[in-house]
Each structure stands twice: as structure tokens, then as C-alpha cells.
Amino acid sequence: MTRREFAHWARQPVQVIVGLVFPVMMLVMFGYLIGGGRGVKGDYIDFLVPGMLALTMAFGLEATMIAVTQDLNKGVIDRFRSMPMTNGAVLVGRSAADMFQSAVGLAVMVGVAYALGWRAHGTFGSFLGAVGLLLLFRFAMLWIGIQLAMVAGKPEMVQAVQILVWPVSFLSNAFAVPEAMPDWLGTVVEWNPMSHTATAVRDLFGSPGGEPGHVWAAIVWPLALLAVFFPLAVRRFGRLSR
């Protein structure tokens, strides 16, 4: 199933390239066009890059959601149903391929960040830990996207469901610190799972805005989301396959 997704990418390289370029454009836009970062202590690029990396892990679910809904509507699932495989194999293959693309996209973003002058100031082990937290968050988001895709049911409904991801992404500390926001908004931002990941990654990178206590929260939140959405997605897929 994972090789099948790679074959799709080989036939549709533009979609893959757009997915890699979009977060780079966001990084450059917020870093140089908009800039700012009220309340940020230290260099804004050092603060922004970890937040943008976390934001990149939340974005890009549309391609996953469209692929799942297309399989559901084109009769592909019926052919898979006749094969000796578990219900979760199709979804796990999809998520494995998307995790590979996410790792490539993360590497591209880190390379661009280094070209813009950003540097990770922690140890190599801390760097790997930060990458691990980012990919864990991405894995949880993928399964949320898979579940939402099956709820949407049709590719044309994906855009409407995708809008739900934007509030979660932008109501975070990716671009500014909660202390610089109104009290009620800062509270919402602090409870956002993506904020915990961004703060923990900043700490491991040695960037401004990092707090050590958020590392455990950055682990527990994605695992909790996975514990909810992984079985929901597999269960719903099993019902759709009958």
C-alpha cells in the first residue's frame, strides 16, 4: 500500500512539489514580509522557525484527505476488500507514505531555515529529539485527517473539512508569544497541542520561547490524539468496506 502511494507521487510530481514549497513560502513571508513577533525576546527568526516547523506538520493534510476520499468513491476499496489484508492496512500504508513525505518536507524546511541564518543551538541529541516530536505530532495529525476524510466522504467536501485545521494551526504560538495576546486568546493558545510542540521544539533547539516542561506535553498530546483517532479511523474504514 505504501509503494502504491509512492507510484501516485511519481505520476503527479506537481502536487508533491507544491506541498513542499508552500511551507517555505510561509516561512519567508512571516520572517521577512510580515515580520514582527510582539513580545518575542531575542531574534525573531530563531523564534519563528520552530513554530513554522510545527505549523508545517499540521498543514498539508488536504492531499491525504483527497486521496482517501478518491479511493472510497472510485471503487478501489472494493478491490482491496477482495484481497487478504486487514482493514487497517490501507490506512497504515497511506500514513506511512505521507510520513515519508513529511520527513522530506521537514528536511527542506530546516535547510531553508539554515540558509536564512537560523541555527539550532542545542546538542545533536536535542536536535533529533525535536525532529522526533515534530514527526510524532505529524503522525497524530495524519490520523485526524484520515478520519475527517472518511467523515467527509467525497473529495469536494474535503475543502470544507480542511478549514477546521486552520483555527488549530493559527491559534497557536507559532508566530507570537501568548503573553502578547489578550488574556482569553492567550489561554486558548496555551492549551493548543501545537503550541506545546512548538514550545518544546524551541527548547530543544535552544531558541527563544522554549520551556523544558512542555516536552512531556508534546509527547502526551499526540499520543492521546492517536489513541482516539487511530481506532476511530480503522473502525469507520471497516464499516465502509462492508
C-alpha positions in Angstrom: 0.0 0.0 0.0 2.9 2.4 0.7 4.5 1.6 -2.6 1.2 2.3 -4.3 1.2 5.9 -2.8 4.8 6.4 -4.0 3.7 5.4 -7.5 1.0 8.0 -7.4 3.5 10.7 -6.5 5.7 9.7 -9.4 2.8 10.3 -11.8 1.8 13.6 -10.0 5.0 15.3 -9.1 3.5 18.8 -9.2 1.3 18.0 -6.2 4.3 16.9 -4.2 6.3 19.9 -5.1 3.5 22.3 -4.2 3.3 20.6 -0.8 7.0 21.2 -0.2 7.1 24.8 -1.5 4.0 26.1 0.4 5.5 26.0 3.9 8.8 27.5 2.6 6.7 30.5 1.3 5.0 30.8 4.7 8.4 30.9 6.4 9.8 33.6 4.1 6.6 35.6 4.3 6.3 35.7 8.0 10.0 36.0 8.6 10.7 38.9 6.2 7.5 40.3 4.6 5.3 40.4 7.8 8.0 40.0 10.5 7.4 41.4 14.0 6.6 39.0 16.7 5.3 41.1 19.6 6.7 40.1 22.9 9.4 37.8 21.5 12.7 38.0 23.3 15.6 37.5 21.0 15.9 37.1 17.3 12.5 36.7 15.6 13.8 34.2 13.1 15.1 32.0 15.9 11.7 32.1 17.5 9.7 31.7 14.2 11.5 28.7 12.6 10.5 26.1 15.3 6.9 27.4 15.2 6.9 27.2 11.4 8.2 23.6 11.6 5.3 22.7 13.9 2.9 24.5 11.6 4.2 22.6 8.7 3.4 19.3 10.5 -0.2 20.5 10.9 -0.6 21.6 7.3 -0.7 19.6 4.2 -3.5 17.2 5.2 -5.6 18.1 2.2 -3.7 15.7 -0.1 -4.2 12.9 2.3 -7.8 13.6 2.7 -8.4 13.8 -1.1 -6.6 10.6 -1.7 -8.6 8.7 0.9 -11.9 10.1 -0.4 -11.0 9.3 -4.0 -10.3 5.7 -3.1 -13.6 5.5 -1.4 -15.5 6.9 -4.4 -13.7 5.1 -7.3 -14.3 1.6 -6.2 -10.7 1.0 -5.3 -11.7 -0.1 -1.8 -13.9 -2.9 -3.3 -10.8 -4.4 -5.0 -8.8 -4.2 -1.8 -11.6 -5.9 0.1 -11.2 -9.0 -2.1 -7.5 -9.2 -1.1 -6.3 -11.0 2.1 -5.4 -7.8 4.1 -6.7 -6.2 7.3 -8.8 -3.1 7.3 -6.0 -1.0 8.7 -3.5 -2.0 6.0 -4.9 0.6 3.5 -4.8 3.4 6.0 -1.4 2.5 7.5 0.1 2.3 4.1 -1.3 5.8 3.3 0.0 7.2 6.6 3.5 5.6 6.1 3.8 7.2 2.6 2.7 10.6 4.0 5.1 10.3 6.9 7.9 9.9 4.4 6.8 13.0 2.5 6.5 14.8 5.9 10.1 13.9 6.7 11.3 15.2 3.4 9.3 18.4 3.8 10.8 18.8 7.3 14.3 18.4 5.9 13.6 21.0 3.2 12.3 23.5 5.8 15.3 23.0 8.0 17.6 23.5 5.0 15.8 26.7 4.1 15.9 27.9 7.7 19.7 27.4 7.8 20.0 29.3 4.5 18.1 32.2 6.2 20.5 32.3 9.1 18.7 30.2 11.7 20.8 27.8 13.8 19.9 25.0 16.3 21.9 25.8 19.4 21.3 22.6 21.3 23.1 19.2 21.1 22.7 16.8 18.2 20.6 14.6 20.6 18.3 17.5 21.3 18.1 18.2 17.6 17.0 14.6 16.9 14.5 14.8 19.9 13.0 17.9 18.4 12.6 16.2 15.0 11.0 13.2 16.7 8.4 15.5 18.4 7.6 17.2 15.2 7.1 13.8 13.4 5.0 12.5 16.2 2.7 15.5 16.0 2.5 15.0 12.3 1.6 11.3 12.7 -1.3 12.3 15.0 -2.5 15.0 12.6 -2.4 12.5 9.7 -4.8 10.2 11.5 -7.1 13.1 12.3 -7.1 13.9 8.6 -7.8 10.3 7.6 -10.8 10.2 10.0 -12.1 13.6 8.7 -11.7 12.4 5.1 -14.0 9.4 5.8 -16.5 11.6 7.5 -16.5 14.0 4.5 -16.9 11.0 2.2 -16.4 13.0 -1.1 -13.3 14.9 -2.5 -15.4 18.0 -3.0 -16.2 18.1 0.7 -12.6 18.0 1.8 -12.1 21.7 1.4 -14.9 22.4 3.9 -13.5 20.0 6.4 -9.9 21.2 5.8 -11.0 24.6 7.1 -11.2 23.0 10.6 -7.4 22.7 10.6 -6.7 26.4 10.1 -8.0 27.6 13.5 -6.0 24.9 15.3 -2.9 25.9 13.4 -3.1 29.7 13.7 -4.5 29.8 17.2 -1.0 28.8 18.5 2.3 30.3 19.5 3.9 29.7 16.1 4.1 33.4 15.3 3.8 35.3 18.6 4.0 34.6 22.4 0.7 34.1 24.3 1.7 36.9 26.7 1.4 39.5 23.9 -2.2 38.4 23.2 -5.5 39.2 25.0 -5.8 37.0 28.1 -8.6 34.9 26.8 -6.8 34.3 23.5 -3.5 33.6 25.2 -5.3 30.9 27.3 -6.7 29.2 24.2 -3.2 29.4 22.5 -1.5 27.8 25.5 -3.9 24.8 25.5 -3.4 24.2 21.8 -1.4 20.9 21.3 0.6 22.5 18.5 1.7 25.2 21.0 3.2 22.6 23.3 5.1 21.0 20.4 6.4 24.4 19.2 7.5 25.4 22.7 9.2 22.0 23.3 10.9 22.2 20.0 12.1 25.7 20.7 13.6 24.4 24.0 15.4 21.5 22.3 16.7 23.8 19.6 17.9 26.4 22.2 15.6 29.0 20.6 13.8 31.9 22.2 10.4 30.9 23.8 11.4 27.4 24.7 10.3 25.9 28.1 11.6 22.4 29.3 8.3 21.5 30.9 6.5 21.3 27.6 8.4 18.3 26.3 6.2 15.8 28.1 3.1 17.6 27.0 4.4 17.5 23.4 4.6 13.7 23.7 1.3 13.1 25.6 -0.9 15.2 23.4 -0.1 13.5 20.1 -0.3 10.0 21.8 -3.7 11.0 23.2 -5.0 12.1 19.8 -3.7 8.9 18.2 -5.4 6.8 20.9 -8.7 8.5 19.9 -8.4 8.9 16.1 -6.5 5.7 15.1 -9.1 3.3 16.3 -11.9 5.6 15.1 -10.4 5.7 11.6 -9.8 1.9 11.4 -13.3 1.2 12.7 -15.0 3.5 10.3 -13.0 2.2 7.4 -14.0 -1.3 8.3 -17.7 -0.3 8.2 -17.2 1.4 4.8 -15.6 -1.7 3.4 -18.6 -3.9 4.1 
